[in-house]
Amino acid sequence: MSVRILVVGKKHESWVSEGIGRYEKRLRKPFDASWQLLPHSSREGAAARAEESERILGRLDRDALVVLLDERGRNIDSPALAAALRGAFDAGRSVTAVIGGAYGVEDRVRERADLVWSLSKLVFPHQLVRLILAEQLYRAQEISAGRPYHHV
């Protein structure tokens, strides 16, 4: 069991790959991550959102805990994220994190998500969100293990 991350868009830019790699080297099961890049739509607006949402929904396991990163989601702290992930792992559930495309996702993806998580009231570029997510997975692992990476 590990965290699967579905991302709509192109491959990681080199600076993002380097940063993600730094955290991935430290991640251990069940917090280790696998990335699946889904192509973005050639359409725009609602048509792109619909097409990309369909691709996302087609990749979600029925029993997975789905965490959707969305600017309209709940703003939670790192210990709450760690608790949600740990709870899923303890219950034997897989975890899938989703980063939608430039036009976001349809409501049906939000409705499928168990947690709709906003990193901030600010909006970040998708490449940066990938790096932040990798760091937060590492932070959640360290919090769950009781190690001192996260200072309160």
C-alpha positions in Angstrom: 0.0 0.0 0.0 1.2 3.5 -0.8 -0.1 6.9 -1.9 -1.0 7.2 -5.5 -1.0 10.7 -6.9 -3.1 11.4 -10.0 -2.0 14.6 -11.7 -3.6 16.2 -14.8 -0.8 17.8 -16.9 2.6 17.5 -18.3 5.6 15.8 -16.7 7.4 17.4 -13.7 9.6 20.3 -14.5 13.3 19.7 -13.6 13.3 21.8 -10.5 10.1 20.1 -9.3 11.5 16.6 -10.0 14.6 17.4 -8.0 12.5 18.6 -5.1 10.1 15.7 -5.2 13.0 13.3 -5.4 14.5 14.7 -2.2 11.3 13.8 -0.3 10.6 10.5 -2.2 13.9 9.1 -1.0 12.8 9.6 2.6 9.3 8.2 2.2 8.6 4.7 3.5 5.6 2.5 3.1 2.7 3.2 3.4 3.6 6.9 2.8 5.7 6.3 -0.3 4.2 7.8 -3.4 3.7 6.8 -7.0 2.8 9.4 -9.6 0.4 9.0 -12.5 0.3 11.8 -15.0 -2.9 12.1 -17.0 -2.8 14.2 -20.2 -4.6 17.5 -20.1 -7.5 18.1 -22.5 -7.0 19.9 -25.7 -10.3 21.6 -25.0 -10.9 24.7 -22.9 -13.1 25.6 -20.0 -16.0 23.4 -19.1 -15.3 20.9 -21.9 -11.7 20.4 -20.6 -12.9 20.1 -17.0 -15.5 17.4 -18.1 -13.0 15.4 -20.1 -10.3 15.5 -17.4 -12.8 14.7 -14.6 -13.8 11.6 -16.6 -10.2 10.5 -16.8 -9.7 11.1 -13.1 -12.9 9.2 -12.1 -11.9 6.3 -14.3 -8.6 5.9 -12.3 -10.1 5.9 -8.8 -10.4 2.7 -6.9 -13.8 2.1 -5.3 -12.5 1.7 -1.8 -9.6 4.3 -1.9 -9.5 7.3 0.4 -9.5 10.1 -2.2 -7.9 13.4 -1.3 -8.6 16.1 -3.8 -6.4 19.2 -3.7 -8.7 22.1 -4.6 -8.6 25.8 -3.7 -12.2 25.6 -2.5 -11.5 22.8 0.0 -11.0 22.7 3.7 -7.8 24.2 5.0 -6.3 21.6 7.4 -3.1 21.4 9.3 -0.3 18.9 8.9 -1.3 16.8 11.9 -4.9 16.5 10.6 -3.6 15.3 7.3 -1.3 12.8 9.0 -4.2 11.5 11.0 -6.4 11.1 7.9 -3.7 9.2 6.1 -2.9 7.1 9.1 -6.6 6.3 9.6 -6.9 5.1 6.0 -3.8 2.9 6.2 -4.9 1.4 9.5 -8.3 0.6 8.0 -6.5 -1.1 5.0 -7.6 1.5 2.5 -5.4 2.8 -0.3 -5.0 6.5 -0.7 -5.2 8.5 -3.9 -4.4 12.2 -4.0 -5.7 14.1 -7.0 -4.4 17.3 -8.6 -6.8 18.4 -11.3 -6.1 20.4 -14.4 -6.0 24.2 -15.1 -9.8 24.4 -15.2 -10.3 22.4 -12.0 -12.6 19.4 -11.7 -16.3 18.8 -11.9 -18.5 18.5 -8.9 -18.7 14.8 -9.3 -15.0 14.5 -8.6 -15.4 16.6 -5.5 -18.4 14.5 -4.4 -16.3 11.3 -4.8 -13.5 12.8 -2.7 -13.3 11.9 1.0 -11.3 15.0 1.7 -11.2 18.2 -0.4 -8.1 19.9 0.8 -7.0 23.5 0.2 -3.3 24.1 0.7 -4.0 27.9 1.2 -6.3 30.7 0.3 -3.6 31.5 -2.2 -3.6 29.8 -5.6 -0.4 28.0 -6.6 0.9 26.8 -9.9 0.3 23.0 -10.4 4.0 22.3 -10.5 4.5 23.9 -7.1 1.5 22.0 -5.7 3.2 18.7 -6.6 6.3 19.7 -4.6 4.2 20.9 -1.6 2.3 17.6 -1.7 5.5 15.5 -1.6 6.8 17.5 1.4 3.5 17.1 3.2 3.5 13.4 2.7 6.9 13.3 4.2 5.8 15.5 7.1 2.7 13.2 7.6 5.0 10.2 7.8 7.2 11.9 10.4 4.3 13.1 12.5 2.8 9.6 12.4 6.1 8.1 13.5 6.5 10.7 16.3 9.7 12.0 14.9 10.7 15.7 15.4 10.5 16.9 11.8 7.3 18.7 12.6 7.7 21.4 15.3 4.6 22.5 17.1 
